[in-house]
């Protein structure tokens, strides 16, 4: 991994054209321009049009399953490092520079960014420090932390599990066991619209409950159905 490190972005999306429209111009301005692959669900014409408007490759996937969508995108990627980017999570030049600097250490196999909670409910800001401590202490690397991994290592690990939800929770310990993990600043910030619409505490408790149920053995497909039924009831589903 030298100074000419090539980076590929894989962005799974489903009914998230609005966020995609904000993200893609930012990624396109990175220098050198990285490979960008949006993996959308067939029939999501809005997301496909956004990708086309920005000259970005759009790969079709039959059904919404984020882990499998990311695997599909990774199979098309040509970069030395694959960055798995959520459409509603920011990414800028400092983040790209941090990834390239991390891979100067030949022992690094991948990693993620710390998260920033400053757009959430003020009473939840203290969770940022808790989350940083958990991440440093071997905790889960979540998808909205912009997970990145060497393409060769990702393929050796067999990619994400073929499950429609909690693919990041399943993948994280395998990535940690594969080698040295880089945990990076500046922290990334995701859209706070879930918190704004549903309430910060309700969203946090709901997400924590899903994670607990997964660890207790509830099948990811069942959790996926519950999660998206709730999101659809609220008027929008997010992958």
Protein Blocks (a to p, Z undefined) as FASTA:
>chain_A
ZZklccddddddehilmmmmmmmmmmmmpccdddddddddehilmlmmmmmmnopacddd
fbdcfklmmmmmmmmpcbfbdcdddfkbccdfklmmmmmmmmmpmkbgbdcddddfklmc
fklmmmmmmmmmmmmnopacdfklopaddfklmmmnopaaddfehklmmmmmmmmmnmcc
ddddddddddfklmmmnopklmmmmmmmmmmmmmnopafklmmmmmmmmmmmnopacZZ
